[in-house]
């Protein structure tokens, strides 16, 4: 008996069907059967299914003699299912890699619940991906099983059949079947969830929900949308036969009203001539099923009135929205004028020579090089007033006590940026910030450059997607000083950003803590045993994939192959922290303590300090980590694709900081054999450190403060000259 019976109904999807079938058949978990139902499709679906069945014994094909519709096609597959769980997969959607393994593991962990609900992501025809906006419901559900009564918010998720698996015995015991018509998922999902005694949640994206350019069947204009009334009649009939579910009637009554009004409000659902009839039928259904004493308020209250009243309310609402839009435009225009006047007023005042404005990673808080410079300034030059720019009140709330801050775009922001003598940032300031004569902009960067940046992206159209390179260079024209940690960085920045700044060989302030042997509580906070070897996997984003994320390693397998006494810590690229990448398995693996997800850690230093070895690909984190003189492994299994799409300034596989693997098998062998920390690894690392940690001596932040903020010469610095200072062997800059 297989673990899963995957039932795939097919009708006019020949262009998408192979991708759907491949996503199932190529899963790492193979204990399943695939039952494909050809719903008398007029295109090539039937032939495609037969070809797959001939190649793979796990595929069974049913050819229906006439078109039955989606719900009844699913029903046709159920009697042929022998698996423990039923999985209804639409034939234009796909499973994500590793989905069945994750679902199977969660079912085992929760001791075979009646229903398991998992997450999905919408994938758009133009390449975009957006995670389910209610994913937090699955995360908050935790590891224990529950009922709909215990967690009613589970019913707020999209009412579809394909974001769940169902215990086949539970389905058979209750006689659940799909009705004919549109919206067939509604009278399946509500009865199933309300009847389930044990529901489990999986906070992982297991399915890609394809958003076709022409829309789904439910987006077409048709009278078939009237089927929604019959489907809710079935839901109410089901509840009516079960007294123990009577308490759900008020919820379902409101849900039905909201669902029908949503259909009515869509401009492309119903023929205009049929909208009045749809409203009247909805209102009649709403009145007939209204529970005694139930309160009707909010949007659904309109169903207590007439079609004329509904139309008048809609027209009034549209007029109100239009008036609000115009008023909002006027307020914004007035706000722009007021802010411009406020900024202009303060721009007439002299610069404050003691005011330093800081920002990091697009106003994300006290992190990176700017944070290190700020800390050094508070110690070395307490007369300087440091003000941080943050993006919103939530970010401001996360700042340490006593840190002065302003929110970007606010009046106080305009005031301090108009008066500040110094600006410290690791990315460009917004284009609206005007650089006053006499002010000094210090650009720290975020890492030693390995991949193409700035003007070098002009011949890499894939890598510069979303980037306006000329605008980027115009903003870089405001730089006065560019901090560098090595001569390689100096040459690259001056080539990639052909602007009038001075390169300053200070080292990277953020790396002072690494060079000086700093400590942190990362291990303790994450419950990592003191005697464990911590392996940090820190890949960069991929420019040949619009989402930026590609699973290069099976993390669960890697963690298992490392064996006892090892902890795998994963830190994705910061740009992926709030997207769907973590939902593709990392979050769930972290919950189950298979790996530790460090992507959300605000700063990298504590993570690096906790790691005994770094595994990366083309991430600049390797240049920082090299300061710790600990082993580094470069996993470059897609180097040709990466270099072709993004471009790199050096071949990191030819000049590596340690051993290089080009396949997972090679990577696993490096750790199995212990070669990751052998003499050759140490030799390569020493050469790498000599070249790329050249100016990192643990005093970079102090050097920036003394030399660039206070104008003092710095002992033991590189022999160069900063404009405005006399040439001397203890200055820092290179022009």
Secondary structure by P-SEA (a helix, b strand, c coil): ccccbbbbbbccccccaaaaaaaaaacccccbbbbbbccccccaaaaaaaaaaaccccbbbbbbcccccaaaaaaaacccccccbbbbbccccccccaaaaaaaaaaaaaccccbbbbbbbbbccccccccccccccccccccccccccccccccccccccccccccaaaaaaaccccccccaaaaaaaaaaaaaccbbbbbccccccccccccccccccccccccaaaaaaaaaaaaaaaccccccaaaaaaaaaaaaaaaaaaccccccccaaaaaaaaaaaaaaaacccccccccccccccccaaaaaaaaaaaaaaaaaaaaaaaaaaaaaaaaaaaaaaaaaaccccccbbbbbcccccccccaaaaaaaaaaaccccbbbbbbbccaaaaaaccccbbbbccccaaaaaaaacccbbbbcccccccccccccbbbbbbcccccccccccccccccccccccaaaaaaaaaccccbbbbccaaaaaaaaaacccbbbbbccccccccccccccccccccccccccccbbbbbbbbbbcccccccccccaaaaaaaaacccbbbbbbccccccccccccccaaaaaaacccccccccccaaaaaaaccbbbbccccccccccccccbbbbbccaaaaaaacccccccccccccccccccaaaaaaaaaacccccaaaaaaaaaaaaccccccccaaaaaaaaccccccccccccccccccccccccbbbcc
